[in-house]
């Protein structure tokens, strides 16, 4: 099976960007942003890492179609659609919520995915809850034929393998590695690749720290800490305080943050700095996992709620 452009064919390393903290923060602590968001225009951040070996495996198995799951503003859906387009693969996105089937044109994420050739299959939320059931998957295969299945959010063993490559030899000099956490695949890879002298801090975008169960599937290392103290009420929930922080951060450092993952992580890092959580003279590496495509959709929701916009 031929492909159009195998941009996953070699290892890539993102650049590290230092930022200067305000005087009110602990001045002896340095923060460096690992700009995974710059890896690819559309398949950025941890999505690039999670898809690399999964797409390679699909091609190895001579499978011409990728199928995955996601919500209306899913970074994962957008990334799979773009990767499939560039690699010459068909893509199918099983989308949560039948009610949005007629709203694709007004949805930045879904309209982008469609423009990249993804077939969007909308199902009820009740059906979506069965997305890991074998009988449900069997039904999808009967409907669509052969496909390579990528789970919601992309987390599986091959995804974790890809996320291990976020860290290079130079990154082992940092004392703390900070990352946003969704399904848990990215932090699992980071913990696995981290040094024994490093602490990995995961900032959950969802209520709870259940992702430890995922981490323990892929590594026996225990040098990590999960917190949901900066989830702002749960997944995809934000408020004016977080919006102001994201906009000020971009103004001060020239780095855009998304409101679901990296914005919450950086807010948490700055708050922990104020609390004196980090040791004196320590070095922090914060992983920017991308997700910037979701800002346009979030701004639509914010406008409807009469809340401030996130600066693009």
Buried (B, 14 or more C-beta within 10 A) or exposed (E): EEBEEBBBEEEBBBEBBEBEBEEEBBEEBBBBBBBBBBBBEBBBBBBBBBBBBBBBBBBEEEBBBBBBBBBBBBBBBBBBBBBBBBBBBBBBBBBBBEEBEEEBEEBBBBBBBBEBBBBBBBBEEEBBEBBEEEEBBEEBEEEBEEBBBBBBBBBBEBBBBBBBBBBEEEBBEBBBBBBBBBBBBBBBBBBBBBBEEBBBBBBBBBEEBBBBEBBBEBBEBEBBBBBBEBBBEEBBBBEEEBBEBBBEBBEEBEBBBBBBBBBBBBBBBBBBBEEEBBEEEBBBBBBBBBBBBBBBBBBBBBEEEEBBEBEE
